[in-house]
Amino acid sequence: MIQNDTPKAGRKLTPRQQRFVTEYLRDYNATRAAIRAGFSERNADKIGSKVCHKPHVAAEIQAGLAEQARLRQEAHEAADAVRGR
């Protein structure tokens, strides 16, 4: 699991790191996210893992996962309301 328990977790992301987070949240694949974010395809597997485990990036990924979970829950609740549950 990704850890974000260091003081650096509040640091601002670079544009490429932010793009990495966005891409990672699409399919949860660090290698593909690194490529789509503009990192070197040749070393994408290493770069993806390294970027993913930077504390400030990991914190953004965790926040994105929490937002996805919240949106899924809202969608389930809305579907249940339509079905009359």
C-alpha positions as CSV (number, residue, x, y, z in Angstrom):
1,M,0.0,0.0,0.0
2,I,1.1,3.5,-0.7
3,Q,2.4,5.4,2.4
4,N,2.1,9.1,2.9
5,D,3.1,9.6,6.5
6,T,5.9,12.1,6.0
7,P,5.8,15.9,6.3
8,K,6.4,16.3,2.6
9,A,2.9,14.9,1.9
10,G,1.6,18.5,1.7
11,R,4.0,19.6,-1.0
12,K,2.6,20.8,-4.3
13,L,2.8,18.5,-7.3
14,T,4.5,19.4,-10.6
15,P,2.3,19.5,-13.6
16,R,3.7,16.1,-14.8
17,Q,3.1,14.6,-11.3
18,Q,-0.5,15.9,-11.3
19,R,-1.0,14.3,-14.7
20,F,0.5,11.1,-13.4
21,V,-2.0,11.1,-10.6
22,T,-4.9,11.7,-13.0
23,E,-3.7,9.0,-15.3
24,Y,-3.1,6.6,-12.4
25,L,-6.6,7.0,-11.2
26,R,-7.9,5.9,-14.7
27,D,-6.6,2.3,-14.5
28,Y,-4.4,2.1,-11.4
29,N,-1.4,1.1,-13.5
30,A,1.7,3.1,-12.6
31,T,3.7,2.2,-15.8
32,R,0.9,3.3,-18.2
33,A,0.2,6.4,-16.1
34,A,3.9,7.4,-16.3
35,I,3.9,7.0,-20.1
36,R,0.6,9.0,-20.5
37,A,2.0,11.7,-18.2
38,G,5.0,12.2,-20.5
39,F,7.7,10.3,-18.7
40,S,10.2,8.1,-20.6
41,E,8.6,5.0,-22.1
42,R,11.9,3.2,-21.8
43,N,12.0,3.5,-18.0
44,A,8.3,3.9,-17.3
45,D,8.1,0.9,-15.0
46,K,10.8,2.3,-12.7
47,I,9.6,5.9,-13.0
48,G,6.0,5.0,-12.4
49,S,6.8,3.1,-9.2
50,K,9.1,5.8,-8.0
51,V,6.7,8.6,-8.6
52,C,3.8,6.7,-7.1
53,H,5.7,6.3,-3.8
54,K,6.7,9.9,-3.4
55,P,4.8,11.1,-0.3
56,H,3.1,14.1,-1.8
57,V,2.1,12.1,-4.9
58,A,0.8,9.2,-2.8
59,A,-1.3,11.7,-0.8
60,E,-2.9,13.0,-4.0
61,I,-3.6,9.4,-5.1
62,Q,-5.2,8.6,-1.8
63,A,-7.3,11.7,-2.0
64,G,-8.4,10.7,-5.6
65,L,-9.2,7.2,-4.4
66,A,-11.4,8.6,-1.6
67,E,-13.2,10.9,-4.1
68,Q,-13.8,8.0,-6.4
69,A,-15.2,6.0,-3.5
70,R,-17.5,8.9,-2.5
71,L,-18.8,9.2,-6.0
72,R,-19.5,5.5,-6.3
73,Q,-21.4,5.6,-3.1
74,E,-23.5,8.5,-4.3
75,A,-24.2,6.7,-7.5
76,H,-25.3,3.6,-5.6
77,E,-27.5,5.6,-3.3
78,A,-29.1,7.4,-6.3
79,A,-29.7,4.1,-8.1
80,D,-31.3,2.7,-4.9
81,A,-33.6,5.8,-4.6
82,V,-34.7,5.3,-8.2
83,R,-35.5,1.7,-7.5
84,G,-37.4,2.7,-4.3
85,R,-35.1,1.1,-1.8
